[in-house]
């Protein structure tokens, strides 16, 4: 079997730019997907913004790209 069995359907992902994790959670809670059903879930995870070993900072907005 080429995939793992799961009861969840992953339909996509969002990159949310917030001041901190709590701000990102508040933004995620405003997702309109929650208006269409009661089974929608969003998992909010922080992403790395800077490499500690090299000091390289990843761009945080499209304006910085």
ABEGO torsion letter per residue (X at the ends): XABBBBABBBAEBBBBBBABAAAAAAAAAABAAAAABAABBBBBBBBBABBAAAGBBBBABAAAX
